């Protein structure tokens, strides 16, 4: 068990670095393409139109995977700590794992279904 956790310290660091890069790269591409105002646009606006939507979606999906790996690693660390000393209730540990995984799943949904794209398709189909 300890050999599994020993090399996992890079995962939270990679999560933060990759997520930051996702926002910065999609912002730069959106500004250079002229799709957003360069002064403080919403993060969701920087990833709504191609080509930045593809970059944003891919990078946020990978961030969701890294988030799930981080949550699982945290779950295993707390589980291991509970074996030697009472650190937390196992039920709370499991609940935090499930909530974290649901949040990562939601992050993937947000990355793949941009609001502008959905709004345009419903207007074309007459579903408004």
VMD Tcl script that draws the C-alpha trace (Angstrom):
set ca {
  {0.00 0.00 0.00}
  {2.74 2.46 0.88}
  {4.54 1.88 -2.42}
  {1.33 2.90 -4.20}
  {1.09 6.16 -2.26}
  {4.80 6.96 -2.35}
  {4.85 8.15 -5.97}
  {1.47 9.88 -6.02}
  {2.50 13.33 -4.76}
  {2.81 14.59 -8.33}
  {-0.91 14.07 -9.10}
  {-2.31 17.11 -7.21}
  {0.54 19.25 -8.57}
  {-0.17 18.05 -12.10}
  {-3.90 18.70 -11.58}
  {-3.35 22.34 -10.62}
  {-0.75 22.91 -13.32}
  {-2.78 21.26 -16.08}
  {-6.03 23.02 -15.10}
  {-4.30 26.39 -15.03}
  {-2.75 25.69 -18.41}
  {-6.18 24.74 -19.78}
  {-7.65 28.10 -18.80}
  {-4.64 30.10 -19.94}
  {-4.24 28.35 -23.30}
  {-7.95 28.59 -24.16}
  {-7.89 32.28 -23.12}
  {-4.89 33.03 -25.33}
  {-6.39 31.21 -28.33}
  {-9.75 32.97 -27.84}
  {-8.12 36.41 -27.59}
  {-5.86 35.82 -30.60}
  {-8.86 34.58 -32.60}
  {-10.86 37.68 -31.61}
  {-13.66 35.68 -29.98}
  {-13.51 37.38 -26.56}
  {-12.60 40.72 -25.07}
  {-9.06 40.46 -23.63}
  {-10.05 42.22 -20.39}
  {-11.39 39.63 -17.90}
  {-13.69 37.38 -19.94}
  {-15.59 34.55 -18.30}
  {-13.76 31.23 -18.35}
  {-16.73 29.63 -20.09}
  {-16.65 32.29 -22.83}
  {-13.05 31.45 -23.66}
  {-13.96 27.86 -24.51}
  {-17.21 28.13 -26.45}
  {-16.23 28.53 -30.10}
  {-13.84 26.47 -32.21}
  {-10.84 26.07 -32.14}
  {-10.56 26.93 -28.44}
  {-13.57 24.78 -27.54}
  {-11.73 21.64 -28.62}
  {-8.63 22.59 -26.66}
  {-10.70 23.55 -23.61}
  {-12.76 20.35 -23.73}
  {-9.75 18.06 -24.05}
  {-7.75 19.77 -21.32}
  {-10.65 19.96 -18.86}
  {-11.48 16.29 -19.47}
  {-7.91 15.40 -18.55}
  {-8.21 17.70 -15.50}
  {-11.34 15.79 -14.47}
  {-9.39 12.53 -14.72}
  {-6.56 13.99 -12.63}
  {-9.12 15.24 -10.10}
  {-10.58 11.75 -9.82}
  {-7.08 10.31 -9.34}
  {-6.41 12.92 -6.64}
  {-9.66 12.10 -4.84}
  {-8.92 8.38 -4.94}
  {-5.39 8.96 -3.64}
  {-6.77 11.09 -0.81}
  {-9.29 8.35 0.01}
  {-6.53 5.74 0.22}
  {-4.29 8.00 2.33}
  {-7.05 8.66 4.87}
  {-7.93 4.96 4.87}
  {-4.30 4.10 5.65}
  {-4.16 6.74 8.40}
  {-7.29 5.28 9.98}
  {-5.53 1.92 10.35}
  {-2.89 3.34 12.70}
  {-4.84 6.10 14.45}
  {-8.38 7.40 14.41}
  {-8.18 10.19 11.83}
  {-11.67 10.30 10.35}
  {-14.84 8.25 10.18}
  {-14.67 5.82 7.25}
  {-18.16 6.87 6.18}
  {-17.03 10.49 5.83}
  {-14.04 9.35 3.85}
  {-16.27 7.40 1.47}
  {-18.74 10.30 1.18}
  {-15.91 12.68 0.31}
  {-14.66 10.25 -2.35}
  {-18.12 9.96 -3.91}
  {-18.71 13.72 -3.85}
  {-15.28 14.33 -5.38}
  {-15.92 11.83 -8.16}
  {-19.34 13.37 -8.86}
  {-17.66 16.78 -9.08}
  {-15.09 15.41 -11.53}
  {-17.86 13.88 -13.62}
  {-19.64 17.25 -13.65}
  {-16.44 18.93 -14.73}
  {-16.31 16.58 -17.72}
  {-19.92 17.41 -18.57}
  {-19.16 21.15 -18.47}
  {-16.14 20.63 -20.71}
  {-18.04 18.70 -23.36}
  {-21.31 20.61 -23.61}
  {-20.66 24.30 -24.19}
  {-23.70 26.48 -23.57}
  {-23.42 28.54 -26.78}
  {-23.28 25.40 -28.92}
  {-26.37 23.95 -27.22}
  {-28.24 27.25 -27.48}
  {-27.57 27.54 -31.22}
  {-28.64 23.96 -31.93}
  {-31.95 24.41 -30.06}
  {-32.67 27.61 -31.97}
  {-32.07 25.85 -35.28}
  {-34.33 22.94 -34.34}
  {-37.05 25.22 -33.01}
  {-37.02 23.79 -29.50}
  {-37.08 27.13 -27.71}
}
mol new
graphics top color blue
foreach p $ca { graphics top sphere $p radius 0.5 }
foreach p [lrange $ca 0 end-1] q [lrange $ca 1 end] { graphics top cylinder $p $q radius 0.2 }
display resetview
